[in-house]
Amino acid sequence: MARAAARRHAQAAFQIALERKELEVWRGDLERLSEAVRDPLIFAFLESPRIRFDEKERILRQGLEGLNPLVMNLALLLVSRGRLGLVADMVLEYGRLVDEHQGIAHAEVTTAVPLEPEEKDKLVRRLGVLVGREIVLTTRVAPAIIGGLVARVGDKLIDGSTKSRLLALRESLMK
């Protein structure tokens, strides 16, 4: 439920920023907001029902001076509704929307051992050709996959792990 709300806010922010040709300004300002509310004391202050809204607004405006006025309005809306917990997911979704708009795809690759830089470069090129987009790569190491790799690009999953091959072999032998 909260994730869906964060997605809706991010989509609305993206549309406004796109219309105003301020995609990167909004990205930076939303990240500033996210960083500010990550502080547990600030978050508790802004979410507290015991503190008047005008006091919260004063602190927010003071702490985030220079923020795009529309981003500030969004922040104040979230504060007034007690929804600051959405900010982190909203920022991630907004970044994904901007990257998608700019033709960039994020790939998460899991391997049994760490990849060398040249292996990462080769993988980025191959995945880029496969999905027809520029790739931003995130890697994880999980020895449980034994060998090979598992790549996720958007909603596509490419499982070239030794573990999945062994499981498939086992399945076919059992038939």
GITAPE-V290641 format. One record per backbone hydrogen bond with DSSP energy under -0.5 kcal/mol. NH is the residue of the N-H (numbers start at 1). CO is the residue of the C=O. Records with the same first field share a line. If there is no record, write none. Layout:
BEGIN
NH: CO, CO
END
This chain:
BEGIN
5: 1
6: 2
7: 3
8: 4
9: 5
10: 6
11: 7
12: 8
13: 9
14: 10
15: 11
16: 12
17: 13
18: 14
19: 15
20: 16
21: 18
22: 17
26: 22
27: 23
28: 24
29: 25
30: 26
31: 27
32: 28
33: 29
34: 30
35: 31
36: 32
37: 33
38: 34
39: 35, 36
43: 39
44: 40
45: 41
46: 42
47: 43
48: 44, 45
51: 48
55: 52
56: 52
57: 53
58: 54
59: 55
60: 56
61: 57
62: 58
63: 59
64: 60
65: 62
67: 64
72: 68
73: 69
74: 70
75: 71
76: 72
77: 73
78: 74
79: 75
80: 76
81: 77
82: 79
83: 78
86: 83
87: 84
90: 86
91: 87
92: 88
93: 89
94: 90
95: 91
96: 92
97: 93
98: 94
99: 95
100: 96
101: 97
102: 98
103: 100
104: 99
105: 134
107: 136
108: 152
109: 107, 138
110: 150
111: 140
112: 148
120: 116
121: 117
122: 118
123: 119
124: 120
125: 121
126: 122
127: 123
128: 124
129: 125
130: 126
131: 127
132: 128
133: 128
134: 103
136: 105
137: 135
138: 107
140: 109
142: 111
145: 142
146: 143
147: 145
149: 160
150: 110
151: 158
152: 108
153: 156
154: 106, 152
156: 153
158: 151
159: 157
160: 149, 158
162: 145, 147
163: 145
165: 161
166: 162
167: 163
168: 164
169: 165
170: 166
171: 167
172: 168
173: 169
174: 170
175: 171
END
